[in-house]
Amino acid sequence: MSNDSQCPTLALPRIGVDVMGSDYGPEQLIKGVSLALASVGHRIGSLTLVGDEAIVQPLMQQNGLDRAKNITLCHTPEVLKMDDHPLDGLRHKKEASVFKTIDLITQGKADAVISCGNTGGLMAGSTLKLKTIEGVIRPALASIIPTSTDPFILVDVGANPANDAHYLVHNAILGAHFAKAVLHCEKPRVGLLTIGKEEGKGTTSIQAAHAVLKQCTDRIHYIGLVEGFDLFSNGVDVVVCDGFVGNILLKSCESLFGCLRGFLKREFQRYPIRKLGALLCKGVFKEMKRKLAPEQFSGAPLLGLNGWVFKAHGSSKAEAIAGCIQVCLKCIEVFNVQTVKSDVAYANAVLLASEGVRS
């Protein structure tokens, strides 16, 4: 996430897409690319699609992408399956589409890449091939969570399950800069997720990170400890946690939203009078869908690397892929890695000093 192409530049962004990793096959990814070109094509310098030519080429023709001058196809017949172990894949499937897509960044052919494939393979391959930016120990996955008002960033959502103060502090800085790029927040409010707002709440690592972040308020707008009640009340823009807690929270939110959607659909269809009520509420439901639709915020970036890597959901459809490409463009166009390095270095100095005090 740290080459010069991530600073504001006149060069149009170059994006690589692994089209072989989706649960639905390449079709939805190709359609998503087509949708993105129709809406934001003027902001894209080039698109490289990575996959099996025999499968992908006909789909490109069906969607008119074979005539686009800024799209190329990188052929590879190999795919890292969902049940493949990431490290085994790196050793024995070096030509897999997910790894060939990451290679586009190392070869200077792309500023960012997107994949719906094996999450472990994508994270392992990206970390080994791209390395972390200076000062960052481990990368973190960030997700944009929609609410009834403004969305917030949740970081980490699964890249690193370890609960360590260094990781939490780095997650806070990376999440704050990501929020500036995609949420258009000049000073995003950063909160550390724990079991209560009172001082002393949470694990030892959370308390250590809290103490450090309180000394970094001239770098990020740290508002202190937050709890679950704060997340959907527009009180925080970046929610920081370890990957274990974040992954559980993310999947719980997805499950809850699905449960509520199914419940409303069933109950409104139960009786004719309720169907009439649903018709009268059509405008409300349309606005709910607009605000809460995950497609507009699809794709979780692996923050902290020398290059932008986005993990899209395996079941992403065309609209979600198009949304991921748009988020990707915002990051390439706005994110300033030099400021991130400076903020991380400052935080690392505070961490080092605090460790000296404790010893």
DAGINOR-V912584 format. One record per backbone hydrogen bond with DSSP energy under -1.0 kcal/mol. CO is the residue of the C=O (numbers start at 1). NH is the residue of the N-H. If there is no record, write none. Layout:
# DAGINOR-V912584
[[CO,NH] [CO,NH]]
This chain:
# DAGINOR-V912584
[[3,6] [4,7] [13,45] [13,46] [14,111] [14,112] [15,48] [16,114] [17,50] [22,25] [26,30] [27,31] [28,32] [29,33] [30,34] [31,35] [32,36] [33,37] [34,38] [35,39] [36,40] [37,41] [40,43] [41,44] [46,15] [47,72] [48,17] [49,74] [50,19] [51,76] [52,55] [52,56] [53,57] [56,60] [57,61] [58,62] [59,63] [60,65] [61,64] [65,68] [70,47] [72,49] [74,51] [78,97] [81,84] [85,89] [86,90] [87,91] [88,92] [89,93] [93,96] [96,100] [97,101] [98,102] [99,103] [101,104] [102,105] [102,106] [103,107] [104,109] [104,110] [105,108] [111,308] [112,16] [113,310] [114,18] [115,312] [118,122] [119,123] [120,124] [121,125] [122,126] [123,127] [124,128] [125,129] [126,130] [127,131] [131,306] [133,136] [140,303] [141,157] [143,154] [145,152] [152,145] [153,239] [154,143] [155,241] [160,243] [164,168] [165,169] [166,170] [167,171] [168,172] [169,173] [170,174] [171,175] [172,176] [173,177] [174,178] [175,179] [176,180] [177,181] [178,182] [179,183] [189,237] [189,238] [190,223] [191,240] [192,226] [198,201] [203,207] [204,208] [205,209] [206,210] [207,211] [208,212] [209,213] [210,214] [212,215] [213,216] [216,219] [216,220] [220,222] [221,190] [224,192] [226,194] [227,230] [228,231] [230,233] [237,153] [238,191] [239,155] [240,193] [242,246] [243,247] [244,248] [245,249] [246,250] [247,251] [248,252] [249,253] [250,254] [251,255] [252,256] [253,257] [254,258] [255,259] [256,260] [257,261] [258,262] [259,263] [260,264] [261,265] [262,266] [263,267] [264,268] [265,269] [271,275] [272,276] [273,277] [274,278] [275,279] [276,280] [277,281] [279,282] [281,285] [282,286] [283,287] [284,288] [285,289] [286,290] [287,291] [288,292] [289,293] [294,297] [295,298] [300,311] [301,142] [301,303] [303,140] [304,133] [305,307] [308,113] [309,302] [310,115] [311,300] [313,316] [314,23] [317,321] [318,322] [319,323] [320,324] [321,325] [322,326] [323,327] [324,328] [325,329] [326,330] [327,331] [328,332] [329,333] [330,334] [331,335] [336,340] [337,341] [338,342] [339,343] [340,344] [341,345] [342,346] [343,347] [344,348] [345,349] [346,350] [347,351] [348,352] [349,353] [350,354] [351,355] [352,356] [353,357] [354,358] [355,359]]
